[in-house]
Amino acid sequence: MMMDRTGGLALVLHAHLPYVRHPEHEWFLEENWLFEAITETYLPLLDRFERMVSDRVPFRLTLSLTPPLVGMLQDRLLQERYTRYIERLIELADREVRRTRGAEQDLARMYRERFSQARDWYLERYRRDLVGAFRRLQEAGALEILASAATHGFLPLLTPVPGSVRAQVAVGVAQYIEAFGRPPQGFWLPECAYYPGLDELLREFGLRYTILESHGVLHARPRPVFGLAAPIFCSSGLACFGRDIESGKQVWSGLDGYPGDPEYRDYYRDIGFDLDLEYIGPYLPPGGNRVRTGIKYHRITGKTDRKELYHPGRALERAEIHAGNFMFNRERQIEHLAPLLGRHPLILAPYDAELFGHWWFEGPHWLEMLLRKVSFDSKVVGLATPSEYLDAYPVNQICQPPPSSWGNNGYFEVWLNGENDWIYGPLHEAGRRLEDLVRRHPDGAGSDETARVLRQALRELLLAQSSDWAFILTMGTVRPYAIQRVRTHLENCLELCEAVRAGRVDRERLETLESRNNIFPNLDIRACLS
Amino acid sequence: MERRKGPSQKRKDSRPRGSLGVPTIVEPKASNIVEPKARTLKELREMARQRGIHGRHRMGHKELIQALGLSPAPAPAGAPEPVTVPPAAHAPPSLRAFGETRLVLMPVSPYWMHAYWELTPENRAAAERRLGRSGALVLRVYEVTGDEAREAFDIEVSPDLGNWYFRVDPPGRALRAALGLRDVEGRFAPAIHSNAAQTPSPGSQEEGPVQWLRVSGGEAPVPVGPPRPADAALRAEVERELRQAGETAPSSVSSWAGVPSEPDRRRLDTP
């Protein structure tokens, strides 16, 4: 598709949530992260992708589904809990239809319909298997799904224990093959965090490419002659695609990005905060704290607290205009770049998947309009995935990217600063101890039980390594939860290591941990051997 | 035992200025940095208690900073002093100490390096025996070039368990460090050596030589020629992108967890 146009556009959606699953609590607030994303992002995207496939729209989109997200989507308990969640939301929307009148009631009806649809899709259309639905879209040639690190570990800061980095990559790739039935071509680096040498490890696992923040490519040595418009090769042969700057700004800029348009739905105004506790209380977490429910009646309006009522028709029109504008700008960019390069330039635009639908309510519509327009209307820009680009252009410049990430200021300080630095000593120590034990029990030697304990210890270690915890500690959002997660998993890991070392395994305790922190059921402990 | 002249003397004698990663004095900007001055009297007293400094109860803020070695000693003319940042908050008690002597370096950004360490009483005593007398706990930083590690500067650190941020200028340097004891004559007995770590080189790099690689299928990458240098128009385009990248600070695209926090969140009990 790109080859009969002047240049390519690779849209990349990064779908990730940390592994949050608490069977020990009947009700757990942070599990809503997943439920909201299923309702507002994953289901609407799947529906639109499938509609385009059946309409024979030849679109191409690259998507990462990180291992913790895949694990949660496949988990029985969370599937049950999602069903409970969406039923309650339908009940609330139903009460809203009865409470409201006029235009507000129309909106309440819209929500009731959307939530009922979500339930029907989830239970009947997909039979709870969203991972399978994404897999089929990859098999149909519409999606290219990226692998990622086991628990979204921030790899540069795990390097003091090489086995930890290896485990993140190995376990992530193994789960990918299990879930998607083929080896991955590309690898999403958590937080786009790269350090020299990581490319060699990814090559060992047969990966062809990864994606870096703009300066990760632009500041490579020597300076890349094509800038961001083409990938570079590390000497290992791993291709690095840099994030395009302009297309990023158009969507992400808080000032003039599309999602800030006054016609779009306001994310913050939510009946969870607006209505009387007596009425809304039963739909809020126990304890009466207010949270967002997902039912929102207002549009952004402007910089004002007096928000006007949301008008879905007008908002969808805006999304279509914005999709046209986005395509127009990419066409101009490509027309400018193509003669300079003497080959097809590629614009690579990565976004957080959860932006679409959750934050930016109209985002899925914008995306569908863009994919349709580019597929059918443009003579200049064609959709491509990074691996399609590498098939067309297997020769690229050799450059060495610097250490970099997409965090604030572009390096590692978001994940290493006075708020979170204490996590690294224990993370490294637990990693060393575990690697040491695995080396001494290469196949869980002695008894099956030792292998089981070591497997659980590795699960706990991986769960503690999520970049999300360090990020939350920096942002200060749900700090006590992040601290608790890091602490609990590390204590569990160290406890299990000690049990193996001392040859004293508490069977009951092991089973508790296995059922509580159950990610990666088929984990291979040798993954952590460097 | 490692015998050395005092670090400041050594620096003056053997090092052409600007040739090494000798840090220059720059005011730290990052919000995570805690200046010694910003520490409370209570915090300083606690640090003094950990180091067993006598008379700490009678000392004021200034004296405590001095006694803890947090204020850099006056530098000889021409020898820039490292700007360092004292340790920040520690881990929960269960994860604080492991009874293993460790020293780990991690780069933070082009100009900042982070070190954390644990020194067991046994290893401290062993270092003291080798020194033959007591000494101050020092983080000695080396610049690594090829197989050579050359001493760059010392940082006096206080607790046997802690972490530190220090500024490295110019950036893009490979460093190693040793944690050990330094006596009044400047002799140094290392207790442990760190891993090697490199700070990133910020900004755009020099052009060329332009080399190409073919990567296809499962075959080994093959270099291919001929080199194709960029023409002027393409070069100008890349320079424009570089300026653009400089103006647009990367913004972490995410994460769910970055949501402004819900007010009055319940406290979590430990499962």
Chai-1 contact restraints between the chains, C-beta under 6 A:
chainA,res_idxA,chainB,res_idxB,connection_type,confidence,min_distance_angstrom,max_distance_angstrom,comment,restraint_id
A,L17,B,W256,contact,1.0,0.0,6.0,A-B,restraint_1
A,E24,B,P271,contact,1.0,0.0,6.0,A-B,restraint_2
A,W33,B,W256,contact,1.0,0.0,6.0,A-B,restraint_3
A,L157,B,M106,contact,1.0,0.0,6.0,A-B,restraint_4
A,P160,B,V104,contact,1.0,0.0,6.0,A-B,restraint_5
A,P160,B,N195,contact,1.0,0.0,6.0,A-B,restraint_6
A,E213,B,P250,contact,1.0,0.0,6.0,A-B,restraint_7
A,S214,B,A245,contact,1.0,0.0,6.0,A-B,restraint_8
A,H215,B,A245,contact,1.0,0.0,6.0,A-B,restraint_9
A,L218,B,L242,contact,1.0,0.0,6.0,A-B,restraint_10
A,L218,B,A245,contact,1.0,0.0,6.0,A-B,restraint_11
A,H219,B,S204,contact,1.0,0.0,6.0,A-B,restraint_12
A,R221,B,Q205,contact,1.0,0.0,6.0,A-B,restraint_13
A,P222,B,Q205,contact,1.0,0.0,6.0,A-B,restraint_14
A,P222,B,E207,contact,1.0,0.0,6.0,A-B,restraint_15
A,P222,B,G208,contact,1.0,0.0,6.0,A-B,restraint_16
A,R223,B,S204,contact,1.0,0.0,6.0,A-B,restraint_17
A,R223,B,Q205,contact,1.0,0.0,6.0,A-B,restraint_18
A,R223,B,E207,contact,1.0,0.0,6.0,A-B,restraint_19
A,V225,B,V210,contact,1.0,0.0,6.0,A-B,restraint_20
A,V225,B,A230,contact,1.0,0.0,6.0,A-B,restraint_21
A,G227,B,V238,contact,1.0,0.0,6.0,A-B,restraint_22
A,G227,B,E241,contact,1.0,0.0,6.0,A-B,restraint_23
A,L228,B,E241,contact,1.0,0.0,6.0,A-B,restraint_24
A,F233,B,L213,contact,1.0,0.0,6.0,A-B,restraint_25
A,G237,B,V215,contact,1.0,0.0,6.0,A-B,restraint_26
A,G237,B,P221,contact,1.0,0.0,6.0,A-B,restraint_27
A,I245,B,Q244,contact,1.0,0.0,6.0,A-B,restraint_28
A,I245,B,T248,contact,1.0,0.0,6.0,A-B,restraint_29
A,G287,B,R266,contact,1.0,0.0,6.0,A-B,restraint_30
A,N289,B,D264,contact,1.0,0.0,6.0,A-B,restraint_31
A,V291,B,E262,contact,1.0,0.0,6.0,A-B,restraint_32
A,L340,B,A233,contact,1.0,0.0,6.0,A-B,restraint_33
A,L340,B,L234,contact,1.0,0.0,6.0,A-B,restraint_34
A,L340,B,E237,contact,1.0,0.0,6.0,A-B,restraint_35
A,D352,B,V253,contact,1.0,0.0,6.0,A-B,restraint_36
A,D352,B,S254,contact,1.0,0.0,6.0,A-B,restraint_37
A,E354,B,W256,contact,1.0,0.0,6.0,A-B,restraint_38
A,P394,B,R214,contact,1.0,0.0,6.0,A-B,restraint_39
A,P394,B,V215,contact,1.0,0.0,6.0,A-B,restraint_40
A,P394,B,S216,contact,1.0,0.0,6.0,A-B,restraint_41
A,V395,B,W212,contact,1.0,0.0,6.0,A-B,restraint_42
A,V395,B,R214,contact,1.0,0.0,6.0,A-B,restraint_43
A,V395,B,V224,contact,1.0,0.0,6.0,A-B,restraint_44
A,Q397,B,W212,contact,1.0,0.0,6.0,A-B,restraint_45
A,I398,B,Q211,contact,1.0,0.0,6.0,A-B,restraint_46
A,I398,B,L213,contact,1.0,0.0,6.0,A-B,restraint_47
A,P402,B,P200,contact,1.0,0.0,6.0,A-B,restraint_48
A,P402,B,S201,contact,1.0,0.0,6.0,A-B,restraint_49
A,P403,B,P200,contact,1.0,0.0,6.0,A-B,restraint_50
A,W406,B,P250,contact,1.0,0.0,6.0,A-B,restraint_51
A,W406,B,S252,contact,1.0,0.0,6.0,A-B,restraint_52
A,G407,B,S252,contact,1.0,0.0,6.0,A-B,restraint_53
A,G410,B,P250,contact,1.0,0.0,6.0,A-B,restraint_54
A,Y411,B,S109,contact,1.0,0.0,6.0,A-B,restraint_55
A,Y411,B,P200,contact,1.0,0.0,6.0,A-B,restraint_56
A,F412,B,V108,contact,1.0,0.0,6.0,A-B,restraint_57
A,E413,B,V108,contact,1.0,0.0,6.0,A-B,restraint_58
A,E413,B,S109,contact,1.0,0.0,6.0,A-B,restraint_59
A,L416,B,V108,contact,1.0,0.0,6.0,A-B,restraint_60
A,L416,B,H114,contact,1.0,0.0,6.0,A-B,restraint_61
A,N417,B,N32,contact,1.0,0.0,6.0,A-B,restraint_62
A,G418,B,N32,contact,1.0,0.0,6.0,A-B,restraint_63
A,G418,B,A88,contact,1.0,0.0,6.0,A-B,restraint_64
A,D421,B,A88,contact,1.0,0.0,6.0,A-B,restraint_65
A,D421,B,N163,contact,1.0,0.0,6.0,A-B,restraint_66
A,W422,B,H90,contact,1.0,0.0,6.0,A-B,restraint_67
A,W422,B,A91,contact,1.0,0.0,6.0,A-B,restraint_68
A,G425,B,Y116,contact,1.0,0.0,6.0,A-B,restraint_69
A,P426,B,A91,contact,1.0,0.0,6.0,A-B,restraint_70
A,P426,B,L95,contact,1.0,0.0,6.0,A-B,restraint_71
A,E429,B,F98,contact,1.0,0.0,6.0,A-B,restraint_72
A,D468,B,A257,contact,1.0,0.0,6.0,A-B,restraint_73
A,F471,B,S255,contact,1.0,0.0,6.0,A-B,restraint_74
A,F471,B,A257,contact,1.0,0.0,6.0,A-B,restraint_75
A,I472,B,A257,contact,1.0,0.0,6.0,A-B,restraint_76
A,M475,B,G258,contact,1.0,0.0,6.0,A-B,restraint_77
A,T477,B,A257,contact,1.0,0.0,6.0,A-B,restraint_78
A,T477,B,S261,contact,1.0,0.0,6.0,A-B,restraint_79
A,P480,B,L268,contact,1.0,0.0,6.0,A-B,restraint_80
A,Y481,B,L268,contact,1.0,0.0,6.0,A-B,restraint_81
A,Q484,B,L268,contact,1.0,0.0,6.0,A-B,restraint_82
A,R487,B,P92,contact,1.0,0.0,6.0,A-B,restraint_83
A,L490,B,L95,contact,1.0,0.0,6.0,A-B,restraint_84
A,E491,B,S94,contact,1.0,0.0,6.0,A-B,restraint_85
